[in-house]
Amino acid sequence: MKFGVCCGIDEAPLALSLGYDYVELGASAIAAAEDLGPFQELPIEATNLFFPGSIQLFGPEEDAYRDYAPRAIERVASLGVTLMVVGSGNSRKAPEGVSQGVGEARFVEVAADLQQMAARFGVTIAPESLNRSETNVGNDLGVLAHALRAEGVAYTADLYHILYEADADGVVANMAEQVPFLPAHIHLADLPRFAPEVDDQSVIAFAHRLRDLGYSGRISLECQRPHPREDLAKGLATMKALFSFDDATH
């Protein structure tokens, strides 16, 4: 298991000094950078923020992503990154009048196209569900994961978005429905989107589900950090306590 954090390049040195194995940076920032030198010095093992806000997957410019994506994937892959999360709520938001089914199908179609582009670079595309305050496409992780799987695309399980979209007690009782099969990547935060507590029952249920699935990949803390050093340290301690599955107590 590897433990990382979603952050900007400026916060990466602090996170790494506290013991994180890797950092997860924004793909759109890497794609836009004039110089990749500062990124090459960091252990970047995953990216998020795939699309900049200017890219729209619906409407008259809906195919513009095909000009952006290959270059973004190639630049990210040149840094040794092998997994790219696709959240990008603004880009994938369907306009009024587009049914949920059509919106979901379009997003899955784009994800499959991205995976074809990424395959030649050895990169896995792993979209995540987002909550309804951020977008109206891909809000139910279980539904999205099955739709992606049918097209040969992996998925990211983000606990914050899972909790936001469902009653907390219901999530604990039905975690297998929310995380139906092995994800490619994990994002972690509690419901207010802070570093989770080690006794948070929702986080514990999530950890147990991943253990039962045999998950052994990366887990990235993705949370608000009003006190960066303290919050980063707390998040890493929680992840190590709950997600180190070789420890018989968990």
FIROKE-784513 format. One record per residue (C-alpha): residue in one letter; x, y, z. Coordinates in steps of 0.1 Angstrom, whole numbers, padded with zeros to 4 digits, always signed. Example, Ala and Ser with C-alpha at 12.3 -4.5 7.8 and 13.67 -1.06 7.14 Angstrom:
2
A+0123-0045+0078 S+0137-0011+0071 
//
This chain:
250
M+0000+0000+0000 K+0012+0035-0008 F-0001+0067+0008 G-0001+0100-0010 V-0018+0133-0010 C-0036+0155-0036 C-0018+0188-0035 G-0002+0216-0055 I+0034+0216-0064 D+0042+0242-0036 E+0028+0220-0009 A+0045+0188-0022 P+0078+0193-0002 L+0060+0195+0031 A+0039+0164+0024 L+0070+0144+0014 S+0089+0156+0044 L+0061+0142+0067 G+0065+0107+0051 Y+0040+0106+0022 D+0051+0081-0004 Y+0040+0103-0034 V+0020+0133-0044 E-0010+0136-0067 L-0009+0168-0087 G-0032+0184-0113 A-0029+0171-0148 S-0041+0203-0163 A-0014+0222-0144 I+0013+0198-0158 A-0002+0201-0193 A+0000+0239-0191 A+0035+0242-0176 E+0062+0257-0198 D+0089+0238-0179 L+0084+0203-0165 G+0117+0205-0145 P+0101+0212-0111 F+0077+0183-0116 Q+0104+0159-0126 E+0120+0163-0091 L+0089+0149-0074 P+0074+0114-0069 I+0042+0120-0088 E+0023+0087-0091 A-0012+0099-0100 T-0029+0130-0112 N-0063+0146-0109 L-0080+0177-0124 F-0077+0161-0158 F-0095+0188-0178 P-0091+0226-0174 G-0124+0244-0170 S-0122+0256-0206 I-0128+0221-0219 Q-0165+0212-0222 L-0177+0177-0230 F-0212+0188-0240 G-0222+0214-0265 P-0207+0229-0297 E-0171+0224-0286 E-0176+0189-0271 D-0149+0173-0292 A-0122+0199-0282 Y-0110+0175-0256 R-0094+0153-0284 D-0069+0181-0291 Y-0061+0186-0255 A-0061+0151-0241 P-0033+0134-0261 R-0007+0161-0252 A-0018+0162-0216 I-0015+0124-0212 E+0019+0123-0229 R+0033+0151-0207 V+0020+0134-0176 A+0033+0100-0187 S+0067+0115-0193 L+0070+0121-0155 G+0064+0084-0148 V+0028+0088-0138 T+0007+0056-0145 L-0027+0067-0133 M-0049+0097-0141 V-0081+0104-0123 V-0109+0122-0142 G-0131+0143-0120 S-0134+0177-0138 G-0170+0185-0127 N-0173+0216-0147 S-0162+0200-0179 R-0185+0171-0176 K-0216+0190-0165 A-0245+0183-0189 P-0266+0213-0199 E-0302+0216-0191 G-0323+0194-0213 V-0298+0166-0215 S-0312+0135-0197 Q-0292+0118-0170 G-0289+0087-0191 V-0275+0106-0221 G-0251+0125-0199 E-0238+0094-0182 A-0234+0076-0216 R-0215+0106-0230 F-0191+0108-0201 V-0184+0070-0202 E-0178+0073-0240 V-0152+0101-0234 A-0136+0080-0206 A-0132+0051-0230 D-0117+0073-0256 L-0092+0087-0231 Q-0083+0052-0221 Q-0075+0043-0257 M-0053+0074-0259 A-0036+0066-0226 A-0029+0029-0233 R+0000+0035-0256 F+0017+0053-0227 G+0010+0027-0201 V-0014+0050-0183 T-0047+0040-0166 I-0076+0064-0168 A-0098+0061-0137 P-0128+0085-0135 E-0143+0093-0101 S-0179+0100-0091 L-0186+0136-0080 N-0214+0149-0059 R-0243+0169-0072 S-0230+0202-0059 E-0201+0199-0084 T-0217+0183-0115 N-0248+0164-0127 V-0231+0135-0144 G-0216+0105-0127 N-0229+0111-0091 D-0236+0075-0081 L-0203+0056-0078 G-0218+0021-0081 V-0237+0030-0113 L-0207+0048-0128 A-0183+0020-0119 H-0204-0006-0137 A-0208+0016-0168 L-0171+0022-0170 R-0163-0015-0165 A-0185-0024-0194 E-0163-0002-0216 G-0130-0015-0202 V-0123+0016-0181 A-0112+0016-0144 Y-0126+0038-0117 T-0115+0058-0086 A-0134+0054-0053 D-0136+0088-0035 L-0150+0084+0000 Y-0160+0121+0004 H-0182+0120-0027 I-0197+0086-0017 L-0207+0101+0017 Y-0220+0133+0002 E-0244+0115-0020 A-0258+0091+0006 D-0270+0088+0041 A-0239+0080+0062 D-0255+0051+0080 G-0267+0037+0047 V-0233+0039+0032 V-0218+0020+0061 A-0245-0007+0057 N-0242-0009+0019 M-0206-0002+0012 A-0204-0031-0012 E-0230-0014-0034 Q-0210+0018-0034 V-0177+0001-0041 P-0189-0029-0062 F-0155-0042-0073 L-0118-0035-0071 P-0111+0002-0078 A-0079+0014-0095 H-0073+0043-0071 I-0086+0058-0039 H-0093+0094-0026 L-0099+0098+0011 A-0116+0125+0032 D-0145+0126+0057 L-0178+0141+0049 P-0169+0177+0058 R-0138+0170+0036 F-0112+0171+0063 A-0086+0146+0073 P-0107+0117+0088 E-0106+0106+0123 V-0093+0071+0130 D-0126+0061+0147 D-0149+0074+0120 Q-0172+0045+0112 S-0177+0055+0076 V-0140+0054+0070 I-0136+0021+0089 A-0164+0006+0067 F-0146+0019+0036 A-0113+0004+0048 H-0129-0030+0055 R-0145-0030+0020 L-0112-0023+0003 R-0095-0050+0024 D-0122-0075+0015 L-0116-0067-0022 G-0079-0072-0018 Y-0070-0036-0026 S-0032-0030-0024 G-0028+0002-0045 R-0025+0039-0037 I-0046+0059-0013 S-0045+0097-0017 L-0057+0121+0010 E-0078+0147-0007 C-0091+0172+0020 Q-0092+0207+0032 R-0062+0216+0053 P-0066+0248+0074 H-0035+0237+0094 P-0014+0221+0067 R+0013+0204+0087 E-0010+0191+0114 D-0037+0180+0090 L-0012+0163+0067 A+0003+0144+0096 K-0031+0134+0110 G-0043+0122+0076 L-0012+0101+0071 A-0015+0086+0106 T-0052+0077+0099 M-0044+0061+0066 K-0016+0040+0081 A-0037+0029+0110 L-0068+0019+0090 F-0054+0008+0056 S-0023-0012+0064 F-0041-0045+0058 D-0012-0066+0068 D-0020-0055+0104 A-0043-0082+0118 T-0061-0057+0140 H-0077-0041+0109 
//
